[in-house]
Amino acid sequence: MATRSLAAAHLLLLLSVGTASGYQYEEDSVGRTFFLQHDLYPGSKMTLHFTLASPGAPSLPRARANSIPFTSTKIPEILSLFSIPSNSPAAAAVRRTLAECEAPPVPGVKAQRCATSSESMVDFAASNLGTRAIHPGTTRVIGKKGEEGAATPRQTYVVQSVMPLPVVGRDMVACHAMPYPYAVFGCHTTTAAVFAVALAGADGSRVEALAACHKDATPGIPWPTYQKLGITPGTVAVCHFLPQDGKLWMRK
């Protein structure tokens, strides 16, 4: 009954963002917008879209999340459990997320996992960083009226300040929110230089963003991106901003 109540409260929201969560989040979000590290300086301008994978998706305790099927072999049961029509955008988002979570490990990534609860996300990060003394870095979007986590359009942002953050060994665990009826994070190990960047949007919004810059050829950066930037993989640092519903776990 509790699961059905959760579904009823979240279903319309998931249906309304299902298409955006799949295509737009993948192709149009800041997580898919790449630039070079030398372009990251006060006064530079960038066209960005800070999106959410699944706005309003509730976070479940580990015990509750573990009691719910999370496998493509049980998709009909999952859709029924959350009262999701099988031919809806929300159902397509569920299928896509499960397919990505069940895909073979990406070459070049030491470890990856889909976490269905905050507890399992922290455990994965701590295990791969070798300590429980960790903390998450996030991106904060503040609307023009001061509301945090506001939806903002794709627009021009001006970089106001850039500050490098100390990261032990440059090793981190990145966790990206995925479209699903409840909070699910796709987590993987990564190595990068990290910067805290203050951005001012054309509509008056402000963003306190994290930028990750990868010097090594990174599996998450597609080959056409290197071609577009006019560089060879591994020669120049390639950067992207962390979406506002993502987390970069670092050692304290």
C-alpha positions as CSV (number, residue, x, y, z in Angstrom):
1,M,0.0,0.0,0.0
2,A,2.8,2.4,0.8
3,T,4.4,1.7,-2.6
4,R,1.1,2.4,-4.4
5,S,0.7,5.7,-2.4
6,L,4.3,6.7,-3.4
7,A,3.4,5.8,-7.0
8,A,0.2,7.8,-7.1
9,A,2.0,10.9,-5.8
10,H,4.8,10.5,-8.3
11,L,3.2,9.0,-11.4
12,L,1.9,12.2,-13.1
13,L,5.2,13.9,-12.5
14,L,7.2,11.0,-13.9
15,L,4.8,10.9,-16.9
16,S,5.3,14.6,-17.6
17,V,9.1,14.4,-17.6
18,G,9.5,10.9,-19.0
19,T,10.5,12.1,-22.5
20,A,12.7,14.8,-21.2
21,S,14.4,12.4,-18.7
22,G,15.3,10.1,-21.5
23,Y,16.3,12.2,-24.5
24,Q,16.7,15.7,-23.2
25,Y,18.6,14.7,-20.1
26,E,20.9,12.5,-22.1
27,E,21.6,14.9,-24.9
28,D,20.9,18.4,-23.6
29,S,22.0,18.5,-19.9
30,V,25.2,19.9,-18.6
31,G,26.5,16.4,-18.1
32,R,26.6,16.0,-21.9
33,T,28.0,19.5,-22.6
34,F,31.8,19.4,-22.9
35,F,34.4,22.1,-23.0
36,L,38.1,22.6,-22.6
37,Q,39.7,23.5,-19.3
38,H,41.3,26.6,-20.7
39,D,37.8,27.9,-21.5
40,L,36.9,27.9,-17.8
41,Y,37.8,31.5,-16.6
42,P,35.9,34.5,-15.2
43,G,34.1,36.3,-17.9
44,S,33.7,33.4,-20.3
45,K,30.2,32.6,-21.6
46,M,28.6,29.2,-22.0
47,T,25.2,28.0,-23.2
48,L,24.0,25.4,-20.6
49,H,20.9,23.5,-19.5
50,F,20.8,22.4,-15.9
51,T,18.2,19.6,-15.9
52,L,16.9,17.0,-13.5
53,A,16.8,13.3,-14.4
54,S,13.6,12.7,-12.4
55,P,12.2,15.7,-10.6
56,G,10.6,14.9,-7.2
57,A,11.6,11.2,-7.2
58,P,11.5,10.1,-3.5
59,S,14.5,8.5,-1.9
60,L,13.7,5.1,-0.3
61,P,15.4,3.5,2.7
62,R,17.6,0.6,1.7
63,A,15.4,-2.1,3.2
64,R,12.3,-0.7,1.3
65,A,14.3,-0.3,-2.0
66,N,15.7,-3.9,-1.7
67,S,12.2,-5.3,-1.3
68,I,11.2,-3.9,-4.8
69,P,12.2,-5.8,-7.9
70,F,15.0,-4.0,-9.9
71,T,15.6,-6.1,-12.9
72,S,14.5,-6.0,-16.6
73,T,13.1,-9.5,-16.1
74,K,10.4,-8.1,-13.8
75,I,9.4,-5.0,-15.8
76,P,5.7,-5.9,-16.0
77,E,5.6,-6.4,-12.2
78,I,7.5,-3.1,-11.7
79,L,5.1,-1.2,-14.0
80,S,2.1,-2.7,-12.2
81,L,3.5,-2.0,-8.8
82,F,3.8,1.7,-9.6
83,S,0.7,1.9,-11.8
84,I,2.7,2.9,-14.9
85,P,1.0,2.3,-18.3
86,S,3.3,0.0,-20.3
87,N,3.3,2.2,-23.4
88,S,3.9,5.5,-21.6
89,P,7.1,7.7,-21.5
90,A,7.5,6.7,-17.9
91,A,7.6,3.0,-18.8
92,A,10.2,3.8,-21.5
93,A,12.3,5.6,-18.8
94,V,12.1,2.6,-16.5
95,R,13.2,0.2,-19.3
96,R,16.0,2.4,-20.3
97,T,17.3,2.9,-16.7
98,L,17.2,-0.9,-16.1
99,A,19.0,-1.6,-19.4
100,E,21.8,0.9,-18.5
101,C,22.1,-0.6,-15.0
102,E,22.4,-4.1,-16.4
103,A,24.8,-3.2,-19.2
104,P,28.4,-4.6,-19.0
105,P,31.0,-2.4,-17.3
106,V,32.3,0.4,-19.4
107,P,35.9,-0.2,-20.4
108,G,38.3,1.9,-18.5
109,V,36.0,2.3,-15.5
110,K,37.3,0.5,-12.4
111,A,33.9,0.0,-10.9
112,Q,30.3,0.9,-11.6
113,R,26.9,0.2,-9.9
114,C,23.4,1.4,-9.8
115,A,22.4,2.4,-6.3
116,T,18.7,2.3,-5.3
117,S,19.2,4.0,-1.9
118,S,21.4,6.6,-0.3
119,E,22.9,4.0,2.0
120,S,24.0,1.8,-0.9
121,M,25.4,4.8,-2.8
122,V,27.5,5.8,0.3
123,D,28.7,2.2,0.7
124,F,29.8,2.0,-2.9
125,A,31.6,5.3,-2.7
126,A,33.3,4.4,0.5
127,S,34.4,1.0,-0.7
128,N,36.0,2.4,-3.8
129,L,37.7,5.3,-2.1
130,G,39.0,3.1,0.7
131,T,37.5,5.1,3.5
132,R,34.2,6.2,5.1
133,A,35.6,9.6,5.6
134,I,34.0,11.0,2.4
135,H,31.8,13.8,1.5
136,P,29.7,14.6,-1.6
137,G,30.1,17.6,-3.9
138,T,27.0,18.9,-5.6
139,T,25.8,21.6,-8.0
140,R,23.2,24.1,-6.7
141,V,20.9,26.0,-9.0
142,I,19.2,29.1,-7.5
143,G,16.4,30.6,-9.4
144,K,16.0,34.3,-10.2
145,K,13.6,34.6,-7.2
146,G,16.0,32.9,-4.9
147,E,14.3,29.4,-5.0
148,E,16.8,26.6,-4.8
149,G,16.6,23.7,-7.2
150,A,14.5,25.7,-9.6
151,A,13.9,24.7,-13.2
152,T,15.9,26.9,-15.5
153,P,15.8,27.1,-19.4
154,R,18.7,26.4,-21.7
155,Q,20.5,29.8,-21.7
156,T,23.7,31.7,-21.7
157,Y,25.7,31.8,-18.4
158,V,28.7,34.0,-17.5
159,V,31.4,32.5,-15.4
160,Q,31.9,34.7,-12.4
161,S,34.6,32.8,-10.5
162,V,36.6,29.5,-10.7
163,M,38.2,27.8,-7.7
164,P,40.2,24.5,-7.8
165,L,39.1,22.0,-5.1
166,P,41.7,19.7,-3.5
167,V,40.9,16.0,-4.4
168,V,43.2,13.3,-2.9
169,G,44.8,11.4,-5.7
170,R,42.2,13.0,-8.1
171,D,40.1,9.8,-7.4
172,M,36.4,10.2,-7.0
173,V,33.1,8.4,-7.3
174,A,30.5,10.1,-9.5
175,C,26.8,9.3,-9.0
176,H,24.3,10.5,-11.6
177,A,20.5,10.5,-11.0
178,M,18.6,8.3,-13.4
179,P,14.9,8.5,-14.4
180,Y,12.9,6.1,-12.2
181,P,9.8,6.2,-9.9
182,Y,12.2,6.5,-6.9
183,A,15.7,7.8,-6.6
184,V,18.3,5.7,-8.4
185,F,21.9,6.7,-9.0
186,G,24.3,5.3,-11.6
187,C,27.7,5.4,-9.9
188,H,31.2,4.9,-11.2
189,T,34.7,5.6,-10.3
190,T,36.5,8.4,-12.1
191,T,39.6,10.6,-12.0
192,A,39.5,14.3,-12.6
193,A,40.5,17.8,-11.5
194,V,37.5,19.5,-9.8
195,F,36.6,23.2,-9.8
196,A,33.9,25.1,-7.9
197,V,32.4,27.5,-10.5
198,A,30.0,30.4,-9.9
199,L,27.7,31.1,-12.9
200,A,25.2,33.9,-13.6
201,G,22.3,33.0,-15.9
202,A,20.8,35.4,-18.5
203,D,17.4,35.2,-16.7
204,G,18.9,36.2,-13.3
205,S,19.4,32.7,-11.9
206,R,22.7,31.7,-10.2
207,V,24.5,28.4,-10.2
208,E,27.2,27.1,-7.8
209,A,28.5,24.4,-10.0
210,L,31.1,21.7,-9.9
211,A,33.1,21.2,-13.0
212,A,35.1,17.9,-13.5
213,C,38.0,18.1,-16.0
214,H,39.4,14.8,-17.3
215,K,42.9,14.7,-18.7
216,D,42.8,11.0,-19.6
217,A,40.6,9.7,-22.4
218,T,37.3,9.1,-20.5
219,P,34.8,6.4,-21.6
220,G,31.9,8.7,-20.9
221,I,33.1,11.3,-23.4
222,P,32.1,10.1,-26.9
223,W,34.6,10.3,-29.8
224,P,32.6,12.9,-31.8
225,T,33.1,15.3,-28.8
226,Y,36.9,15.1,-29.2
227,Q,36.5,15.7,-32.9
228,K,34.2,18.7,-32.3
229,L,36.7,20.2,-29.8
230,G,39.5,19.6,-32.2
231,I,41.7,17.5,-29.9
232,T,43.1,14.0,-29.5
233,P,41.8,12.0,-26.5
234,G,44.3,12.2,-23.6
235,T,46.1,15.3,-24.7
236,V,44.0,18.1,-23.2
237,A,41.7,18.2,-20.2
238,V,38.0,17.9,-21.2
239,C,35.5,19.3,-18.7
240,H,31.8,19.1,-18.0
241,F,29.5,20.4,-15.2
242,L,27.9,18.1,-12.7
243,P,24.0,18.2,-13.0
244,Q,22.2,19.4,-9.9
245,D,20.9,16.0,-9.0
246,G,24.4,14.4,-9.3
247,K,27.0,13.8,-6.6
248,L,30.8,13.7,-6.7
249,W,32.1,11.7,-3.7
250,M,35.6,12.6,-2.5
251,R,37.8,11.8,0.4
252,K,37.7,14.4,3.3
